[in-house]
Amino acid sequence: MTLAFLNPSRSFDEAKKAVRFIGHDGMFEVRFFVEAGALAKAGARAGRTQLSESECLTAFDAARKSIYDVAREAYSHGRRTYYTLTAADFR
């Protein structure tokens, strides 16, 4: 099956300093985390390494399509139950 993002919900995980979202492969749920540093890079916030929760969620929304593309790419290299996307994943 193909990884799909059926639910646009996302939330900020304070402990991981990342935005959490869910993908689906058929009936299987796959958790993803995007680190705040990756969102700062994706949002082209030069010089800022610390983003607030609302800035992370806004950056996620602005880059949602590319984040989903990176998540699909990561998932294609091996099926796991969760993935953490870092700045290095966004080229």
N, C-alpha and C positions, 0 to 999 in steps of 0.2 A: 504494500500500500504506500501511498504518498503521505508525507507529513503535511497536515493542514492546521490552520489556526482558526478554529471555528468560533472561539470566544475572544472578543477583543479586550477582555479584562486584563489588567496588570496591576501589580501592587509593589510597594517598596519594602524591601527586607532590610531593616535597620542593622541587624547583626552581620549580614553579608555586604552591606553597602551596595546593593544591587536591586534592579527591577526584576521581578519574577513574572513570568507568563507561561502559558500552557499551550502545548501543541498536541495534536492527536494523530496517531497512526492507526487507522481503523478504530478498534475499541480500546487501544492502549493510550494512556495519557503520558506525555513526556514533559517534564518540568525544565524550564530554561531560566537562567539568571543572566542578566547583562550587568557587568560591573559598572559602577559610576564613572570610572576612568574611561571606559569604552564609550559611554554616553557622552562624556565631555569631548572625546575625540570625534565621535560621530556628529556631534552638534557643532564642531569646529570652534570650541571655546578655548582659543589659544591662551596658554598660561594659567588656566584654572584647572586645578586637580580635584578640588572639593566642590561638589554640587549639593544643594539642598534636596530634600525629598521631592518637593514640587518641581524643581529644575530637572531632576532626573526623570520624572514622569512626563514632563513637557518635552524633553529631549527624546524620550522613547517614542512618544506620539509622533513627533516630527520625522523620526527616522524609521518608523515602523516597518515599511516595506523592505528597506535594506537590512534591518535586524532580522526579519523573517527569512530573507535570502541567506544570510549568514547562518542562521539556525538550521535551515534545511541542509546547507553545505556541511555543517558540523555533524548533523544527524546521518548524513549519507556515508560518513566514514566509519560508522559503527553504531549499532543500536544500544543505547544506555537508557537508564531511567531518568537521568538529569544531566544537564550540560551547563557549564558556566562560560559565557562568552566574555572575552577580554579584549582590550584595545588591539592586541596582536591579531585578532580574528577579523578586524575591519581594516582592509588594505585599500 
